[in-house]
Amino acid sequence: MKNSGKIIQPISLIERYSKIFALIWTIVVAASLIWSIIRLKDETLKGAYIQAHISYVKDILYRRWNAMHGGVYVPVTKETQPNPHLSGVPERDIKTPSGRRLTLINPAYMTRQVYELMKEDYDVRGHITSLNPIRPENAPDNWETQALRAFELGKTEVSSIGRIDGKEYFRLMHPFITEETCLKCHAKQGYREGDIRGGISVSIPMEPLRAIENRHIWTFAAVHGLLWVVGLGGISWSLRRIRQSEEERNQAEKELRKMTDELERSNAELEQFATTASHDLKEPLLAITIGLKLLKKRCEGKIDSEADKFIVETIDEAKQMQVLISDMLSYARVGTSRKPFEMTDANAVLKRSLSNLRILLEQSGAVVTHDPLPKVMADPLQLGQVLQNLISNAIKFHGDEKPHIHISAEQKEKEWVFSVSDNGIGIPAEYSERVFEIFQRLHNKKEYPGTGIGLATCKKIVERHGGRIWVKSDPGRGSTFYFTIPDKKVADTDYSETEKR
């Protein structure tokens, strides 16, 4: 694995994203607050409209009640004097049997007095007005004039926010429709039943409603401010956690790179040691073998038969030791190979393996067949080593019949499954995993010579390629060894990671 100074997600980038998230959160909270304030102001206007409309309906109802009774008599007081506009009405003024003076109050007079009370006590203003008023006091102001003209054009209601005497009011005005009871006073003006003879305006003070609105605005502002602070706190906490995770990941990467470097150095030292040890062991072992062969040549038949047998066995053990050293060196070099995988034709690899085993094949009379094999991403030398070890084992562990070996490959999902089948002595099921362990042998050297390293080397090579190896066997009838190699599609994207592992 090559060292890399780059960090996949730099902390500076995370901080930049956190600032963006903080900005987005601020915009969201601000937008929500603005929207809430807009809705609140709209609700305030709706509340003012409802109050004004109720006041208007109330005015119409008690005016209608008064008109239904032809007016009502009330005591004459300083505030309630006889209405001069009703001077032509019979019995405008009467006396009770006790001598108390009463005067007739028509709907307009009654409404005007109620408006004065409402204005004094609640600052709610009502006004009956017309473009052709009987009383000058009933003349419309500018806003009412525009509303009355709008009624003439067919509009049935006018409302808006305005100012009266420097204060803010919600103003509502409806047209005043002439009813039959109204003609008693207004027929002389030329009005007929159903005519619009003016309007009733109601003005609701906004100060109390604005006070409630402002309290709600402050409440919304406090809630949104709290949400904003909590959100920023969450983003800040997340940033700290991410930064901590990044630092931990970077530290882990440094430790991993350090361990990888140490592993590479260890592998290099192991390979160097194995090579050196192999050379240093083989050289004196070769000298011993040559010396023993010379001793055998000079002394054979001159000492005794036991000595001759001892010399022959010692020479065989020396040869076995040479094979063991070679196999151990081969096993050690599997994990230290730095050769990258390449697209490899398994047919060509098998051909070279059979060529290397030519003498063994001829001596044993073994028959080797194979199906067309695929191209895979692999180390061609190591793939050949696997095939060669499996074939030589199939020849070595043959039964009474001549060895018959068949090699094939089948694509399954994301891998190629290779198989090497034989008609040999087979392997008991309880040893199907043990045979892949180093130095594990199921027979003694006299029966079947070997070092017990071949299958362990195959396992190590297959695992280096990202595959697995196993065996299925029927004792006395043969065995089939299987191993997998990722197919081209997977290897193209994943083999480099496998190589790193």
Steps between C-alpha positions, in 0.01 A plus 500: 500500500646832399499782749262783426518846652150589381195492722181390331290764678719782639389667820505838321237366258283380789528842664398663174197274481414577863502872420269435208270296725507779761411756231219281367368447854510876565311567178242232584444636852486860375256405223284312749499801736411740219224269381367468857499880540319543167241243604465665841444844345246346265323344800503838674327658201249216492431552870449874444268426208292259712466759777400770251254270325336399830469867594340576164253210530412613853436853374271373225305279742425758767423759230256252347348429840451874557347547156267201548349679800478836325761643733518492878422761762766599749511767770612845385839581651779742440669241272175385336303790366202474261620428147432810284495280189190326642307822565242401240435162659179491704550435869874555482481618860266361764450511876437214733206514745750603763610794284834358381603623154586239238630553147499265202839356406533377144759234394754756379484703821530187713793368294680833524476499882620138517798592281589781737500254793711249305751766409525626855530160668671280238631741234288310244363747248181460304360742246181511294578707197381583152599703198167681563475524882211661686731610781830672418664292776426192292715619211760238393874543536734431206522125562124467541438709187712261293316202653155651423601557140619140483155390618342689212719291266368177652749424775337358814783546753810714547768446766858614563743625763493876545571778745254715692634780718849350468396154621486175302155352438354214304217656299205307360205641311185343359230668291184614681199358316170689530230294667129572527536624856763751386258683266324658795796741531672479164219476245508877460860466373375293207621159624307186425513161663819314390695816414851554638461812705840493667717273703596395850870509582663338798855579613671255740812630683805290409705586808368213720523252213853619414600452864383138487667460160831635631492263799450210262778629274739509794391149597557375145833680487608338828392152386667537161809645666514199729458267202775687317738474795416131552547434127836678491597313815408173332700592189794603717478178701476296179800687362701418811397137478586485131830677561576257780406206277716640221793543735450146627472371144811692394683363802378151411619552142840607628514194723387283209763650270757449773394137547494450123850642468616278783328202337669576169835526674424180688403323177814625330711387794316166506560450129863597539534268799328214317724546197813528710402211725415288198835573342692456822321174579515356150872558457619288794214255437622458143852445627370238743308327224801495267720373786252226578481397137882482483502302825241262359702457181825421685364303791204316354546125570821555697357554848168320547147507367369707790753775426406498133132532593575783742690695233217461247236614751713797598534604136120474459442713809742761367309508171172530695650786696589678176140463381369626835721808485382575146133455598541722810662770289219476248238526779671801657518684168125477429405794725805709410442497125461854366413398149168661400218286364455490125252352257613138489397221265448198725536267198857623441579474871377139506708418194818628670415310820458173309829566323672536840344171608585316177739247657259425787212457255702261285616291795150471650314461173252762622235633263416871537196652326347841529211715382559844346626723780430874540716807514527641851682778680780316676868453558575246221796343684301446819193374313729250329642403838149418628413288198837326506473415872144366464588290194819359656303412816238323286778296336675430830189380686371267228337164564532173311391657172705738297444862604228680307477872564249750362519880531200726436363844590147636543387861536274559801376847589816711541768233490644210306497165678790277388495128575769230484350150520685169535431130551747463787476364851285788627496687831287420805243772569640581844830604339351719224617821672808371674672412170540874423700564817877517468699183581178298535539150355250212496759230402857417591790587272558141391145467369475840334802730513449873543552797729138591591544852362350470149129544586580771759682689225197461271272638771726799557518578127123471447428726798746755367286509185186561706367146464455188710592132468332181621479130423224245453602137512368148495768284669617228266336658194675835461496866596408833344684812609320830437639852507355835394639804320292822468386552141617785280222746591566467870876485458508820294359695793603300804829327433710796609331492842552127515867555416525749785356248743 
